């Protein structure tokens, strides 16, 4: 390697030789780095350029199970107003005592009665101040000022119950209606052991997808390999409501209405992806 550099006339020979040696070392390092970059870059480019793909095919399956509901969920609220918080809460407690006694008489266990929320809120009323008539003119009186004033309090307690003897649902609801509860919703008929039925529905959905896969693979003349992915959709049973029948039985004071339970459908939808050989 020949390097011609103008070192200057006044530089000592020892210093010129030292600088020349350092300069050669720097050039050698740069050359080595360039060679490494070319080799490594070429190797990486070959790896990333590999666009080989595995052929796959996806099948969907559906399964469902019908079941007669064995529980009925009902929720309601006890709501009372009074001049003070304490009186309002005491009034709620009185109704709650009667409600619990009624539920117990209808065979509702303590474990199936749950308070979901309880609170109180102030009640406001906008009050105007007295008008000073001396300020009125031939064009009228000035705007009357006013402000929100607390005039009382409302206390409430929301409760949800689970009725296991579904045949008594109408009687339970009718009794609650005579005790002064509000915002009564339900019944929502459901299956208590829904998870177990979900397993059965999922198994049917998987078998459905496998049957479709085997049939199509035979028609196409291909072989199915391993399963590469699996997914299940979120499907929930449609609840059964009978609010109109419930309200009629409460308001009329007649015998409790017979509330049809119908059937609930627990379903599962799956997707299975196979590798093709």
Buried (B, 14 or more C-beta within 10 A) or exposed (E): EEEEEEEEEEEEEEEEEEEEEEEEEEEEEEEEEEEEEEEEEEEEEEEEEEEEEEEEBEBBBBBBBEBEBBBBBBBBBBBBBBEEBEBBBEBBEEBBEBBBEBBEEBEBEEEBBEEEEBEBEEBEEEEEEEEEEEEEEEEEEEEEEEEEEEEBBBBBBBBBBBBEBBEBBBBBBBBBBEBBBEEBBBBBBBBEEBEEBBEBBBBBBBEBBBEBBEEEBEEEEBEBBEEEEEEBEEBEBEBBBBBEBBBEBBEEEEEBBEBEBEEBBBBBBBBBBBBEE
